[in-house]
């Protein structure tokens, strides 16, 4: 099943800038592992993987400004999709 990775809202800012991806598409990830570094509200924070699996698709590139709660990546957790 595909699990969305959302840009969280850490403060009052409504946008964030992707500074760096620690993993690439096809890489194995563990739940809680840092996936990306994001600058928001003049602070830099890590976005963690919400599930273990394979980083299926990165939807926000480095230096891209994205809205909070936007999907920035998708993880395939290996479980069958709900019918």
C-alpha positions, -999 to +999 in steps of 0.1 A: +000+000+000+012+035-007+017+058+023+018+096+018+046+116+034+032+150+043+050+183+051+041+189+087+033+223+102+059+231+129+050+267+135+030+296+121+045+292+086+023+279+059+051+269+035+084+250+037+114+247+014+129+213+007+166+217+016+179+181+011+166+146+006+185+120+027+171+091+007+164+086-030+136+068-049+140+031-045+158+033-012+146+013+018+133+034+047+124+027+083+095+044+101+108+074+121+139+077+099+147+112+086+138+115+049+142+151+041+154+184+056+130+213+053+133+250+062+101+265+075+095+295+097+133+303+097+141+269+112+153+237+097+137+204+106+137+168+094+106+151+079+105+115+092+092+085+074+056+077+086+061+040+076+087+014+067+091+003+031+106+017-001+107+053-011+084+050-041+083+085-054+096+120-045+071+147-053+089+178-041+124+186-054+153+203-035+147+241-033+110+237-040+086+257-018+056+235-007+025+242+013+022+225+047+002+193+047+012+188+010+023+153-001+061+155-007+068+118-012+052+083-013+064+052+005+054+017-006+050-003+027+047-036+008+012-044+021-016-051-003-038-021-011-073-020+005-100-033-017 
